[in-house]
Structures are given as structure tokens and as C-alpha cells.
Amino acid sequence: MNLTWPHVLAWRLRRQFVAAADGPGAVEIARRLCGLQNQVASSTRQAVAVRSATPRPGELDRALWQDRTLVKTWVMRGTLHLLPSEELADYCAALGTLRFWEKGSWQRGHGVTAAETEAIIDAVPKILEGAHLTREELVEAVVEFTGDDHLRQALTSGWGALLKPLARLGELCYGPPRERRVTFTSPRAWLQSWPAELPPYEEAGVRLARAFLAAHGPSTPEAFDTWLFGGVVKKAVLKGWFRDLAPELTEVHVDGATLLALTEHLDDLAATEPSRDVHLLPGFDQYILGAPRNLEPLIPSAVKAKVSRAAGWISPVVIYEGRVAGVWEGKNGEPALELFEPVPEQPLADAVARLRAATTLEAAD
């Protein structure tokens, strides 16, 4: 099958609930997108609101802290995400194939020894069983449990780097905030859907690859690796996942590039027409994060620095015909636009109104 990038990008916009704003709810939106990056909480709420058929104030907090159908933790690329709770075990099983914390360079970079790293990994699950502790409380409990006062400094510096291995192993996630302070708890105790043990990584990886292609395809194993691991997965593991998924895949040609699509989506891809719509998407949106940064049809190289900025910052974007046509930032409750090319006036005004409604909802959340 031969396709063009405008066709593919239009299909992704529809699959990701952007084109029609027909998402059935926060949990299903997170499921379809393969998670919602939560580095900036307001952006996460906007990402859900602009995709929702019926936006609901407070929906994310209810799903996280009351229904527990969403879970907040560090997963893809070591970044903070919201995931459907019953899918977290798959992410942990797949991500656990790369145990970066066992490398001497990582330990030296964070001021701990191999023995201290193992001590933390041993202590935290026992401390968190049935508990909800602030970071400060957790640090003090680890120091008391291990008798190693040096760990206090290591655990309180940086952005939770020494806690991320626990998240990847499925031993730690965010708990309900206490007086506006984050807490941590054990998924085993917090989530009703948590299994008795993690699934085999071989099966978990296949499920994640399938879900990724269902939202961000057609794509490549390398793009999946970059999205999930940051491009550093063990090659044998990656090949194994796509080998096992191969019976469900078909090669397609997109403007000369050979990509993989789920066979069940071929007819839908073929029937999709290029988009003429305009959309405003928030920072760290999965429409951008699920694609390679060097995908010229999505992010023209001349504007890449405006989108993918220093320290991993991903700007809010204006999408026209499926590609990035500008960036924006919120100023006094309104989006201030920087357009890189002409964009139709009325569709742009409609997109701004849609974002404004989402921002109003987010402020009420």
C-alpha cells in the first residue's frame, strides 16, 4: 500500500481523538494515546479536554484518587505519565528489560554505590506497603530502614532519579496528595487491578507495540524504541517484540519510507483524506511525542527548535493539515500565537475557541 504523510497524519489526528473531539473519557483517551505525559499538569488536563466529547471538570482527579482507574508514575523515557491503572503492569514489565540503575556510570552520576542502590530497591517496597508517604517521609524511612545516612542527600537531590527504578519495577507510584504535597505509595496496595506478579516482558512488549501502532502508526520499531525507552532498548528485545507481532502487521510505503501498520487498520488508512483542519494542542502532547523529532512532514526542520526546546521542553503547537504550523503560549488566559505559515482564519478562530473552552474547564478542575 502506498500512502502520503498528509494521509497518515490525518489518520493519527482522528485516532487520537483530535479531529472530532470525540474521546469518551479521560481513561479511554489515556489508553488510546498510550499514556498522557504529566510533566505539566495543566497541559495534561488540556490534552484531555480538547479531545473529549463531553469534558468533565475534575475528571482526572477523580480517576486518579477516587476511582483509581488512572495511575500517576514515571514510565516512558523516565518521564511522569498518567496511565490506565490496569495497563501499568505491562509498562513496568517491558521497561524492566533495561535496568539502567545497575550501571556504574549511573550510580556514580547520582552519588550512590551498587550496594546502596540495591538497599533502596529493597527498602522502599517494604516501607510503602499500605502507606502513603511524602518524599521527605519516605527519605527518612529509607535512612532509618537501611541505617545509611548518606542516602538522605542522594534521595533528596535531583528530580526523583533514585525513585525512578522503583517506579519502573512496579514498586512505587504516586498516591493522593496531602495538603498539596505529593505522596508515594505501592501499586500493589493502591491499585485493585494490580496483578500478583508482572506479566512476561515478551507478552507485555507486544501489547505495547500494538497499542503504539494503533495510535501513532504507521511507524517503525526504532520510533517505538525512542518513544518508550529513549532509543536505548536492547536490540534483541525489540526484535523479539516485533517478530511476535509480525502476523498482525503489514508493510506500507509512505512517501518512499517503509513503515509498519496494523493490518486491521489498512482499509481505514486508505480511506482517510488529508486534513484541512486547524488544531491547538498543549505542550508535551502525545501527537508530537509519539513521532520522531526529525519527522519533517510533521515538524519542518526550520521550526524544530521552536517545538523541541532545551531540557526536553515540548511547546504547545498549532496544527494545520496535520503538521506544525506554529506554536503558542498562554498569556492572561488566552493563547498567544506564533505562526510559521499562513493558516485559514476561521478554522484558526474555531481552534482557539476550542482551546479556550478547554482552558476554562482546566481552571475549574
C-alpha positions, -999 to +999 in steps of 0.1 A: +000+000+000+012+035-009+003+064+013+014+100+018+023+117+051-008+140+049-030+109+048-011+093+077-011+125+099-048+129+093-054+093+104-034+099+136-054+130+144-086+110+141-073+080+160-060+103+188-095+119+192-081+153+180-100+156+147-135+151+160-130+158+198-149+125+204-129+110+232-152+090+255-134+100+287-100+105+303-092+069+309-100+059+273-081+088+260-051+079+280-055+043+268-057+052+231-028+077+234-006+052+253-005+075+283-006+112+290+026+129+298+021+147+331+052+169+334+029+199+333-004+191+349-023+219+332-011+206+298-024+171+306-058+185+315-059+205+283-049+174+263-079+155+277-103+184+274-096+192+237-102+155+228-133+149+249-168+146+236-181+157+270-153+174+291-159+169+328-143+192+354-124+172+380-124+141+359-086+134+361-085+139+399-115+115+403-099+089+381-066+092+400-075+095+436-111+081+439-118+056+412-081+047+408-087+040+371-057+062+363-023+060+379+005+086+380+041+074+378+074+076+360+073+053+329+083+061+293+117+077+290+117+082+327+091+109+325+059+114+345+028+100+329-008+091+336-018+056+325-049+034+328-043+015+360-048-020+346-021-013+319+007-002+343+020-037+348+026-041+311+047-009+310+067-020+341+074-054+326+086-040+293+106-012+308+122-035+333+142-051+305+165-022+307+179-019+342+199+013+338+203+017+376+227-013+376+253+006+355+283+020+374+281+053+354+245+059+365+254+051+402+284+074+401+263+101+385+238+100+413+263+096+441+254+061+452+271+027+452+257-005+438+251-017+473+232+015+482+211+013+451+201-023+460+194-012+495+170+015+483+153-010+460+149-035+488+137-010+514+111+011+495+086-017+488+086-028+524+082+008+536+054+017+512+032-014+517-001+001+526+014+036+533+012+070+516+043+090+524+056+123+513+090+124+497+105+137+529+088+110+550+100+083+525+136+095+526+136+095+564+121+060+564+147+047+540+175+062+561+161+045+592+155+012+575+190+010+560+209+028+587+227+047+559+225+085+565+243+092+532+212+082+513+194+113+527+213+136+504+212+113+474+174+108+477+166+145+482+187+158+452+175+160+416+141+151+403+134+118+420+161+100+399+167+074+427+129+067+429+125+060+391+139+025+393+112+017+418+086+031+395+099+011+366+099-021+387+063-015+397+071-009+433+062+028+436+036+052+422+021+085+432-005+084+460-032+110+467-018+145+475-017+155+512-021+192+519-009+200+483+022+178+488+027+147+466+028+113+483+041+079+471+026+045+476+028+009+464+008+000+433+003-034+449-017-019+477-031+011+458-045-004+426-072-031+426-061-042+391-025-049+401-016-085+393+000-110+416+032-107+395+043-087+365+034-103+331+062-118+310+081-090+293+078-108+259+040-105+261+039-071+276+061-056+249+039-070+221+008-054+237+026-020+240+039-021+204+003-030+192-012-001+212+015+023+199+009+015+163-029+018+169-024+055+178+010+065+163+013+043+133+023+035+107+057+036+123+089+017+129+104-004+157+130+023+161+104+050+166+087+028+192+120+023+210+126+061+210+091+067+224+093+040+251+129+039+261+145+070+246+162+048+219+183+026+241+164-007+243+182-040+239+180-047+202+172-084+208+143-075+230+129-050+204+133-075+175+115-102+196+085-080+202+081-071+166+088-106+154+059-119+176+037-091+164+046-097+128+015-118+119-007-087+127+015-062+106+017-051+070+044-030+054+032+002+039+050+028+019+047+064+030+063+089+005+091+064+000+096+053+036+087+017+045+067+016+078+046-009+097+009-007+102-016-030+119-033-049+092-067-043+107-062-005+100-053-007+064-087+000+050-092+029+074-058+043+064-066+040+027-100+058+032-086+087+052-084+120+034-057+147+042-068+171+069-075+208+063-084+214+099-066+236+124-060+224+160-042+239+190-026+212+212-009+218+246+027+213+255+040+177+257+011+165+236+012+128+225+006+137+189+041+152+189+057+129+215+047+097+196+065+107+164+103+111+157+116+146+163+131+145+128+098+137+110+099+166+085+063+163+074+051+168+110+078+192+123+096+211+095+133+213+102+132+251+101+109+253+131+121+223+151+139+244+176+107+262+184+089+229+191+115+207+207+133+231+230+161+229+256+158+205+286+132+183+268+106+210+267+079+204+240+060+236+231+022+239+226+016+238+189-007+249+161-015+221+138-026+227+102-030+200+076-015+176+102+018+194+105+031+220+130+023+254+116+030+274+147+035+275+184+015+292+212+017+301+249-009+311+273-010+347+283-037+360+306-059+331+298-055+335+261-032+317+236-006+340+221+002+326+186+034+325+167+025+312+132+052+298+108+029+299+077-005+312+067-034+294+084-070+298+074-087+325+096-120+309+105-106+273+113-079+290+134-106+310+153-125+278+159-094+261+172-087+290+196-123+288+209-120+251+214-088+256+234-103+285+253-131+262+264-106+235+274-086+261+294-117+273+312-125+237+321-089+232+333-092+263+355-123+249+371-107+214+376 
